[in-house]
């Protein structure tokens, strides 16, 4: 099962990159960790993705909050996934998230626009794909892909988005 991980697209302030649509269309599951900022992007991703798992972020208004949860969970080929927008400061993140999500194998989050890939004590994998549109202080706009098979997450890869 192929995953595409996104967060912090901030549309329509930023245009969703055309180069990402083939990734979206070929993925089995697209995960979006919030800060869409417009329902039209949610609608377009929903229509192009085989399966979309998403949450709302701190910049998402009532229209998106009515359609998306604060926390989403799913089991994908035996991998217990949770998605949330904010996890708090980087210091102590692994321990804090492991305590908050004890029955989770992989936590996808956003908010900082800073790519993140770490493992908490106990094995929780934390992934932040950065932002494919608003790189802020990062050298590149980014997103992630991964593979899930037989209860394992593999092939996690951070991709840069061409300008």
C-alpha positions in Angstrom: 0.0 0.0 0.0 1.5 3.3 -1.1 1.0 6.4 1.0 1.4 10.1 0.2 1.8 12.4 3.3 0.9 16.1 3.1 0.3 18.9 5.4 0.1 22.7 5.5 -1.0 23.3 2.0 -2.5 26.8 2.9 -4.6 27.1 -0.3 -5.6 29.3 -2.0 -2.7 31.5 -0.7 -0.4 28.9 -2.2 -1.3 26.9 -5.3 -1.2 23.1 -4.9 1.7 21.9 -7.1 0.8 20.2 -10.4 3.7 17.9 -9.9 2.0 16.3 -6.9 -1.2 15.2 -8.7 0.4 12.1 -10.2 1.5 11.1 -6.7 -2.0 11.7 -5.3 -3.6 9.7 -8.2 -1.3 6.7 -7.9 -1.4 6.5 -4.0 -3.6 4.0 -2.2 -4.0 6.5 0.6 -3.4 10.2 0.8 -2.9 11.6 4.3 -3.3 15.3 5.0 -2.3 16.7 8.5 -4.3 19.9 8.3 -4.1 23.6 7.4 -5.9 23.2 4.1 -7.5 26.6 4.5 -10.0 26.0 1.7 -12.6 23.3 1.2 -12.0 23.3 -2.6 -8.6 21.6 -2.0 -10.3 19.0 0.2 -12.9 18.4 -2.5 -10.2 18.1 -5.2 -8.0 15.8 -3.2 -11.1 13.7 -2.3 -12.0 13.3 -6.0 -8.5 12.4 -7.1 -7.4 10.2 -4.2 -8.4 6.5 -3.8 -8.7 7.1 -0.1 -8.1 10.4 1.8 -7.5 10.6 5.6 -7.3 14.2 6.9 -7.7 16.4 9.9 -8.3 20.1 10.3 -5.5 22.5 11.4 -5.4 25.7 13.4 -5.8 27.8 10.3 -8.9 25.9 9.0 -12.3 27.6 9.4 -15.7 26.3 10.4 -16.4 24.8 6.9 -13.4 22.5 7.1 -13.9 21.8 10.8 -17.4 20.6 10.1 -16.0 18.0 7.6 -12.8 16.9 9.2 -11.9 15.6 12.7 -9.2 17.0 15.0 -7.6 13.5 15.2 -8.1 10.8 12.5 -7.2 7.1 13.0 -7.1 4.2 10.7 -5.5 0.7 10.5 -3.7 0.3 7.1 -2.5 -3.3 6.4 -1.9 -3.8 10.1 -0.3 -0.4 10.8 -2.2 1.7 13.3 -2.1 5.3 12.0 -3.1 8.5 13.7 -3.1 12.0 12.2 -3.2 15.3 14.0 -2.1 18.8 13.1 -0.3 20.0 16.2 2.0 18.1 18.6 3.5 21.0 20.5 7.2 22.0 20.8 9.9 19.8 19.4 11.5 19.3 22.8 9.9 16.3 24.4 7.7 15.6 21.3 8.4 11.8 21.2 7.6 11.1 24.8 4.5 13.4 24.8 3.1 11.8 21.6 3.8 8.3 22.8 1.8 9.0 25.9 -1.0 10.6 23.9 -1.2 7.9 21.2 -0.3 4.7 23.1 -2.1 2.3 20.6 -0.5 3.9 17.5 2.3 2.7 15.3 2.7 5.9 13.1 1.7 9.5 13.9 1.5 11.9 11.0 1.5 15.6 12.0 2.0 19.1 10.6 1.9 22.7 11.7 5.6 23.5 11.8 6.3 23.1 8.1 9.5 21.4 9.2 10.0 17.8 8.0 10.4 15.3 10.9 11.0 11.6 11.1 11.7 10.1 14.5 10.9 7.1 16.7 9.7 7.5 20.2 10.6 5.1 23.0 8.2 2.2 22.6 8.4 2.4 18.8 5.9 5.2 17.8 7.1 6.6 14.4 6.5 10.4 14.1 6.4 11.9 10.6 5.9 15.5 9.5 6.0 15.8 5.7 6.6 19.6 5.9 4.7 21.6 3.4 4.5 21.2 -0.4 3.6 24.8 -0.9 4.9 27.0 2.0 8.5 26.1 2.8 8.9 29.0 5.3 12.4 28.8 6.6 13.1 25.4 5.0 15.3 25.2 1.9 12.5 23.3 -0.1 8.8 22.7 -0.1 8.3 19.0 0.8 6.0 16.0 1.1 6.6 12.3 2.0 5.8 8.9 0.6 5.8 5.6 2.3 4.8 2.0 1.9 2.7 -0.1 4.3 2.7 -3.9 4.0 2.2 -6.8 6.4 2.1 -4.5 9.5 5.2 -2.5 8.7 5.9 1.0 7.4 8.8 1.0 5.0 10.3 3.2 2.3 9.6 6.5 4.0 11.0 9.1 1.7 11.0 12.9 1.9 10.6 14.6 -1.5 11.3 18.1 -2.5 8.8 20.0 -4.7 10.2 21.8 -7.7 9.6 25.5 -7.6 
